[in-house]
Amino acid sequence: MNSIGTMLEESIAELAALLPGVVALGPALGRLADAMVDCWRRRGKVLIAGNGGSSADAMHFAEELVVRFGTDRQALAAIALCDPTVLTCCANDYGFDRVFSRQVEALGNAGDLLIIMSSSGQSQNLILALQAAKAQGLITAAFLGKTGGQALGLADIELLVPSVSTARIQESHKLLFHTLCRWVDERYQTQSAN
């Protein structure tokens, strides 16, 4: 059995080998940044959804946008579609596949932005959310991994992390959305100073 130190070194080496592939996602990240700003300029909101660890990342991402990442700036409209009462009610009444699409139907307006987060792209509830968003005129973005799964090609903007490791994909998603949060902080701090 490997020591914890050896496992840490292996994890760091895996992530380091993946980083050039994450850097290559810069143009897509820039398109997402522009879409977020356009959404907020129209007084729209960003909806974020994910399952499991990606649900935790959706909540983390949303709170950084609403409150702040590192600097004081105006609050920005973002909602993680993770309210347990809504999720369990919808799962009970309509099935788990509709837990996100039902919320998109209720909260989404044309011009809003839906971001899904999935390491596999195989979650039916996220695929249905993308479809509902498209039907209602939302802009869509997907943080994906592995092959992109069934979600590949469904979103307007895709950030496909080139890895098969769920842990490395989720770490890369966090790096990507933290970079977005830093960019947003600086952009909106600069705007408020003008």
C-alpha positions in Angstrom: 0.0 0.0 0.0 1.3 3.4 -1.0 1.9 6.1 1.7 -0.3 9.2 1.8 2.7 11.2 0.7 3.2 9.0 -2.4 -0.5 9.3 -3.2 -0.3 13.1 -2.9 2.7 13.2 -5.3 0.8 11.0 -7.8 -2.2 13.2 -7.6 -0.1 16.4 -8.1 1.7 14.7 -11.1 -1.6 13.8 -12.7 -2.9 17.3 -12.3 0.3 18.8 -13.6 0.1 16.6 -16.7 -3.5 17.7 -17.3 -2.9 21.5 -16.9 -1.8 22.2 -20.5 -5.1 20.7 -21.7 -6.9 23.0 -19.2 -5.0 26.0 -20.4 -6.2 25.2 -24.0 -9.8 25.9 -22.7 -8.9 29.6 -22.4 -10.9 30.7 -25.5 -14.0 28.9 -24.4 -13.6 30.3 -20.9 -13.4 33.8 -22.4 -16.7 33.2 -24.3 -18.3 32.1 -21.1 -17.0 35.2 -19.3 -18.5 37.4 -22.1 -21.8 35.5 -21.9 -22.0 36.1 -18.2 -21.3 39.8 -18.5 -23.9 40.1 -21.3 -26.4 38.3 -19.1 -25.9 40.6 -16.2 -25.9 43.7 -18.4 -29.5 42.7 -19.3 -30.4 42.2 -15.6 -30.4 38.4 -16.2 -29.2 35.7 -13.9 -26.8 32.7 -14.0 -28.3 29.3 -13.1 -25.8 26.6 -12.1 -26.5 22.9 -11.8 -24.6 19.7 -11.0 -24.9 16.4 -9.2 -22.9 15.2 -6.2 -19.5 16.9 -6.0 -20.5 19.0 -9.0 -23.5 20.2 -7.0 -21.2 21.4 -4.3 -19.1 23.1 -7.0 -22.3 24.7 -8.4 -23.1 26.2 -4.9 -19.5 27.3 -4.5 -19.5 29.0 -7.9 -22.8 30.7 -7.3 -21.9 32.1 -3.8 -18.6 33.5 -5.2 -20.6 35.4 -7.9 -23.4 36.7 -5.5 -21.0 37.7 -2.7 -17.5 38.1 -4.0 -14.4 36.0 -4.8 -11.5 38.1 -3.5 -12.4 41.8 -3.7 -15.5 43.9 -2.9 -17.7 44.6 -5.9 -21.4 44.7 -6.7 -23.5 41.6 -6.2 -24.2 39.5 -9.3 -27.2 37.3 -9.9 -26.4 33.6 -9.7 -28.5 30.7 -8.3 -27.3 27.2 -7.7 -30.2 24.8 -8.4 -29.5 22.8 -5.3 -32.2 23.6 -2.8 -32.9 20.2 -1.2 -36.6 20.8 -0.7 -37.0 21.6 -4.4 -34.9 18.6 -5.4 -36.6 16.1 -3.2 -40.1 17.4 -4.0 -39.4 17.3 -7.7 -37.8 13.9 -7.5 -40.8 12.5 -5.6 -43.4 14.1 -7.9 -41.8 14.0 -11.3 -38.7 11.8 -11.0 -35.0 12.7 -10.5 -34.5 13.3 -14.2 -36.5 16.5 -14.0 -35.0 18.1 -10.9 -33.1 20.7 -12.8 -35.3 21.1 -15.9 -38.3 21.9 -13.7 -36.2 24.7 -12.0 -35.1 26.0 -15.3 -38.7 26.2 -16.4 -39.6 28.1 -13.2 -36.6 30.4 -13.0 -35.1 30.8 -16.4 -35.9 33.6 -18.8 -34.7 34.3 -22.3 -31.2 35.8 -22.1 -30.4 34.1 -18.7 -27.4 31.7 -18.6 -27.5 28.0 -17.5 -24.2 26.4 -16.6 -24.1 22.7 -16.0 -21.2 20.9 -14.3 -20.7 17.2 -15.0 -17.5 15.1 -15.0 -19.2 12.5 -17.3 -21.8 14.4 -19.2 -24.1 11.4 -18.8 -26.6 12.7 -16.2 -30.1 12.8 -17.7 -31.2 15.5 -15.4 -28.5 17.9 -16.7 -29.3 16.9 -20.3 -33.0 17.7 -19.8 -32.0 21.0 -18.1 -30.0 22.0 -21.2 -32.9 21.1 -23.4 -35.3 23.1 -21.3 -32.9 26.1 -21.3 -32.6 26.0 -25.0 -36.4 25.9 -25.4 -36.8 29.0 -23.2 -34.0 31.0 -24.9 -31.3 30.7 -22.3 -27.6 30.7 -23.2 -26.1 27.4 -22.1 -22.6 26.3 -21.0 -21.2 23.0 -19.9 -18.3 22.1 -17.7 -17.6 18.5 -18.8 -14.9 15.8 -18.6 -14.1 12.4 -20.1 -15.7 12.2 -23.6 -18.4 14.8 -22.7 -20.9 12.0 -22.8 -24.5 12.6 -24.0 -24.2 16.3 -23.1 -21.4 17.0 -25.6 -22.7 19.3 -28.3 -25.8 20.4 -26.4 -24.4 23.6 -24.9 -23.5 26.9 -26.6 -20.2 26.9 -24.7 -18.3 23.8 -23.7 -15.3 23.4 -21.4 -14.3 19.7 -21.8 -11.5 18.8 -19.5 -9.4 16.1 -21.2 -9.2 13.5 -18.4 -10.9 10.3 -17.4 -10.3 10.9 -13.7 -13.4 12.3 -11.9 -11.2 13.9 -9.2 -8.9 15.6 -11.7 -11.9 16.8 -13.8 -13.5 18.3 -10.7 -10.2 20.0 -9.7 -9.9 21.4 -13.2 -13.5 22.7 -13.2 -12.8 24.5 -9.9 -9.6 26.0 -11.4 -11.7 27.2 -14.4 -14.5 28.7 -12.4 -12.1 30.3 -9.9 -10.4 32.0 -12.8 -13.8 33.2 -14.0 -14.5 34.5 -10.5 -11.2 36.4 -10.4 -11.9 37.9 -13.8 -15.4 38.9 -12.7 -14.1 40.5 -9.5 -11.6 42.6 -11.4 -14.0 43.6 -14.2 -16.7 44.7 -11.8 -14.4 46.4 -9.3 -12.9 48.4 -12.2 -16.4 49.3 -13.5 -17.6 50.5 -10.1 -14.4 52.7 -9.8 -15.3 54.5 -13.1 
